[in-house]
Amino acid sequence: MSGRLLIAGSIATDHLMNYEGRFADSLVADQLEKLSVSFLVTGLDVRRGGVAPNICFGLARLGASPVLVGAAGKDFAEYESWLTRHGVDCTHVRLSETAHTARFVCTTDNSMSQIASFYPGAMDEAGLIEIGGIDDAPEAVLIGADNPVAMKRHTEECRQRGWKFYADPSQQLSFADGDLIRSLVDGAAILFSNEYESHIISDKTGWSAEEILDRVDLQVTTLGGDGVLIQAKGAAPIKVTALPDVKAIEPTGAGDSFRAGFLAALGWGFDLAAAAQVGCTIAAFVVESVGTQEYSFTNEEFISRLRGAYGDQAADAVAARLN
């Protein structure tokens, strides 16, 4: 087995509820130290999530064969079945014998205030995974947000084995210190982040923008509705605009899907700008739906959206791959 993309990162489910009122109306300011309150919610939306499955799902949708690397709980069977049916290799997911899959539980009120909890569960066991036992020569390993021990172990293992790795620390940047971030980023073939996260990386590491480019081959920064910026040392920056006329409903998962499209297109041999166009196109479908893996499109719909945004040459190249 060789030449596959290993996608390492969190595996989780999101449990989202709505409260038809305002939390503030039920809280007494001088009694918060004795807080004991409950809210009757009107709905429960359970969504599949976690950065690694989100990226794998997008890659598989575009015809790649990604390998999911992470830790899940004894409740993973339904989620595993969903991913497997959609082309994701889940055979190397570590299953905890005691813990449940990581879970995000959040209630949102009418004022968009939120009360949330995150249970890491089986994710705490991700540091026990050795990626060398999965593939003897992968195309690359993307190391996404996960248990910090796992992220550091996977990165160090890639360096020791001389494997190409992509750094994508995302949500963990808020909690990581400068030493950990430097250890995750240094030597990456690609550093993925959004614009805000790129500033966190610079602030916590003490590295300037130029020094970051000294330490990675490529920096890919998503800019939300403004598209994506691609930078490499000694090269002119590449800016690719997002698709126009996107009817945004829910942005969660858009960054993960962009990464999927970008990496799938690189695997097709596309240049950086064309790869970013594919990433921006699949991200548009995600933000126009609720849920990180609930989007759908036919090949014809995908090619049509890309053609309208980026032209015939780009669309024809993608059509040759998807069809």
C-alpha positions in Angstrom: 0.0 0.0 0.0 1.5 3.3 -1.0 0.6 6.7 -2.4 -2.5 7.3 -0.2 -3.4 10.4 1.7 -3.6 9.8 5.4 -5.9 12.3 7.1 -5.2 12.5 10.9 -7.4 14.5 13.2 -10.4 14.7 15.5 -13.5 12.5 15.0 -16.5 13.9 16.7 -20.3 14.4 16.6 -22.1 17.7 17.2 -25.3 17.8 19.2 -27.0 21.1 18.6 -30.1 22.4 20.3 -32.2 25.6 20.2 -33.8 27.5 23.1 -36.7 29.7 22.3 -35.8 32.4 24.7 -32.8 34.2 26.2 -30.4 32.6 28.6 -29.9 36.0 30.2 -33.6 36.2 31.3 -33.0 33.1 33.5 -29.8 34.1 35.2 -29.6 36.1 38.4 -26.4 38.1 38.4 -25.7 37.9 42.2 -26.5 34.1 42.3 -24.2 32.8 39.6 -21.9 31.1 42.1 -25.0 28.9 43.0 -26.1 28.4 39.4 -28.5 25.5 38.8 -30.7 26.1 35.8 -32.2 24.1 32.9 -33.7 25.0 29.6 -36.4 23.3 27.6 -35.1 23.1 24.0 -37.1 22.8 20.9 -35.0 20.6 18.7 -31.9 18.4 18.6 -29.7 18.2 15.5 -27.0 15.6 15.6 -24.3 16.1 13.0 -21.3 14.2 12.0 -18.1 16.1 12.4 -14.5 16.2 13.3 -11.9 17.7 11.0 -10.5 14.4 9.7 -13.8 12.8 8.6 -14.9 16.1 7.1 -11.8 16.3 4.9 -11.9 12.6 4.1 -15.6 12.9 3.1 -14.8 15.7 0.6 -11.8 13.9 -0.8 -13.8 10.7 -1.4 -16.6 12.7 -3.0 -14.1 13.9 -5.6 -12.8 10.4 -6.3 -9.8 10.1 -4.0 -9.3 7.2 -1.5 -8.4 8.9 1.8 -7.5 7.0 4.9 -9.0 8.2 8.2 -6.6 8.3 11.1 -8.0 9.0 14.6 -9.6 7.6 17.7 -13.3 7.0 18.1 -15.5 5.4 20.7 -17.7 2.3 21.0 -20.5 4.4 19.5 -18.7 4.8 16.2 -20.5 2.1 14.2 -23.1 4.2 12.5 -20.7 7.0 11.7 -18.2 4.4 10.4 -20.8 2.9 8.1 -21.7 6.3 6.7 -18.1 7.1 5.9 -17.4 3.7 4.5 -20.4 4.0 2.2 -19.0 7.3 0.9 -15.6 5.9 0.1 -13.5 6.6 3.2 -11.1 4.0 4.5 -11.9 3.7 8.2 -10.0 0.4 8.9 -7.3 2.2 10.8 -9.5 4.2 13.2 -8.6 3.3 16.8 -11.7 2.3 18.7 -11.7 2.9 22.5 -12.9 0.2 24.7 -14.1 2.6 27.4 -14.8 6.1 26.0 -17.4 7.5 23.6 -16.5 9.4 20.5 -15.7 13.0 21.1 -18.9 15.1 21.4 -19.7 18.8 21.1 -23.0 19.7 22.9 -24.3 23.2 22.3 -27.5 25.1 23.0 -28.2 28.4 21.2 -30.8 30.9 22.3 -32.8 33.5 20.4 -30.1 36.1 20.9 -27.4 33.7 19.4 -25.8 33.3 22.8 -24.5 29.8 23.4 -23.9 27.4 26.2 -21.7 24.5 25.1 -19.5 21.7 26.4 -16.9 19.6 24.6 -16.2 16.0 25.7 -12.9 14.7 24.2 -13.6 11.1 25.0 -11.8 8.7 22.7 -9.8 11.5 21.2 -7.6 11.3 24.2 -6.3 8.0 22.9 -5.3 9.3 19.5 -1.7 9.7 20.8 -1.4 5.9 20.9 -1.7 5.6 17.1 1.4 4.9 15.1 0.9 6.1 11.5 3.9 3.9 10.4 1.7 0.9 10.9 -0.9 2.2 8.4 1.1 2.8 5.2 4.8 2.3 4.4 5.0 5.2 1.9 1.9 7.5 1.9 1.6 10.3 -0.6 1.4 12.7 2.4 0.0 12.9 5.9 -2.4 15.8 6.9 -2.1 16.4 10.6 -5.3 18.2 11.7 -6.6 19.4 15.0 -6.6 16.5 17.5 -5.3 15.5 20.9 -2.1 17.6 21.1 0.0 14.5 22.0 -1.2 12.8 18.9 -0.5 15.9 16.7 3.0 16.1 18.0 3.7 12.4 17.7 2.4 12.2 14.1 4.5 15.2 13.1 7.6 13.8 14.7 7.0 10.4 13.1 6.7 12.0 9.6 10.0 13.8 10.1 11.8 10.7 11.2 10.5 8.7 8.3 11.1 11.5 5.8 7.4 11.6 4.9 5.7 14.7 3.5 3.2 16.2 5.9 0.7 19.0 5.9 0.2 21.0 9.1 -3.4 22.0 9.8 -3.6 22.8 13.6 -6.7 25.0 13.2 -8.8 24.8 16.4 -6.0 23.7 18.6 -4.1 27.0 18.0 -6.1 28.8 20.7 -4.9 26.3 23.3 -1.4 25.5 22.1 1.7 27.4 23.2 4.4 28.7 20.9 6.7 25.6 21.4 4.0 23.2 20.4 2.9 25.3 17.3 6.6 25.6 16.2 7.0 21.8 16.5 3.8 21.2 14.4 4.6 23.7 11.6 8.3 23.5 11.0 9.1 21.5 7.9 5.5 21.2 6.7 5.0 20.8 2.9 1.8 22.8 3.3 0.6 24.9 6.3 -3.2 25.4 6.2 -5.0 28.0 8.3 -7.6 30.7 8.0 -6.7 34.3 8.2 -7.2 34.7 11.9 -5.3 31.5 12.7 -2.4 32.7 10.6 -2.1 35.7 13.0 -2.2 33.3 16.0 0.6 31.3 14.5 2.8 34.3 14.0 2.0 35.8 17.5 2.5 32.6 19.5 5.6 31.4 17.6 7.2 34.8 17.4 7.8 34.2 13.7 7.2 36.9 11.2 5.2 36.1 8.0 8.5 35.8 6.2 10.0 33.5 8.8 7.0 31.2 8.5 7.6 30.9 4.7 11.2 30.0 5.5 9.9 27.0 7.4 7.2 25.6 5.1 7.1 24.9 1.4 3.7 26.5 1.0 1.2 28.5 3.1 -2.4 28.3 2.2 -4.7 30.8 4.0 -8.4 30.7 3.5 -10.1 34.1 3.6 -13.8 33.1 3.9 -15.9 34.9 1.3 -12.8 36.5 -0.1 -11.3 33.2 -1.3 -7.8 31.9 -0.6 -4.2 33.2 -0.5 -1.3 30.9 -1.5 2.2 31.9 -0.6 5.7 30.4 -1.0 9.1 31.8 -0.4 10.5 33.6 -3.4 7.3 33.3 -5.4 4.5 35.8 -6.2 1.4 35.3 -4.0 -1.6 33.6 -5.7 -5.0 34.9 -4.8 -8.1 32.9 -5.9 -11.5 34.5 -5.3 -14.4 32.6 -3.9 -17.4 31.6 -6.0 -19.9 34.5 -6.6 -23.5 34.4 -5.6 -23.1 31.8 -2.8 -26.3 31.6 -0.7 -24.6 31.0 2.7 -26.6 29.1 5.3 -24.0 27.6 7.6 -20.2 28.0 7.3 -19.1 25.2 9.5 -17.0 22.7 7.6 -16.2 25.0 4.7 -12.5 25.1 5.5 -12.3 21.3 5.7 -14.0 20.9 2.4 -11.7 23.5 0.8 -8.7 21.4 1.9 -10.3 18.3 0.4 -10.9 19.9 -2.9 -7.4 21.5 -2.9 -5.6 18.2 -2.1 -7.7 16.2 -4.5 -6.8 18.6 -7.3 -3.1 18.5 -6.5 -3.4 14.7 -6.7 -4.8 15.2 -10.2 -1.7 17.2 -11.1 -3.4 20.6 -11.2 -1.4 23.7 -10.5 -1.9 25.7 -7.3 -4.4 28.2 -8.6 -6.5 25.5 -10.3 -6.4 23.4 -7.1 -7.7 26.4 -5.1 -10.5 26.8 -7.6 -11.6 23.2 -7.0 -11.4 23.8 -3.2 -13.5 27.0 -3.4 -16.1 25.2 -5.5 -16.7 22.4 -3.1 -16.6 24.8 -0.1 -19.5 26.7 -1.7 -21.7 23.6 -1.6 -20.9 23.2 2.0 -21.8 26.7 3.1 -25.1 26.4 1.2 -26.2 23.4 3.4 -26.5 22.6 7.1 -24.0 20.1 8.3 -20.4 19.4 7.4 -21.1 16.2 5.4 -24.7 16.8 4.3 -24.0 18.6 1.1 -24.5 16.9 -2.3 -24.0 17.6 -6.0 -23.8 15.8 -9.2 -20.6 16.0 -11.3 -22.5 18.1 -13.8 -23.6 20.6 -11.0 -20.0 20.8 -9.7 -18.6 21.5 -13.1 -21.3 24.0 -14.0 -20.6 26.0 -10.8 -16.9 25.9 -11.4 -17.3 26.9 -15.1 -19.4 29.9 -14.1 -16.8 31.2 -11.6 -13.5 30.3 -13.3 -14.1 29.6 -17.0 -14.2 26.9 -19.5 -10.6 25.8 -19.3 -10.8 25.2 -15.6 -14.1 23.4 -15.9 -13.0 21.2 -18.8 -10.0 20.1 -16.8 -12.1 19.1 -13.8 -14.7 17.4 -16.0 -11.9 15.2 -17.5 -11.2 14.0 -13.9 -14.7 13.7 -12.5 -16.2 12.0 -15.6 
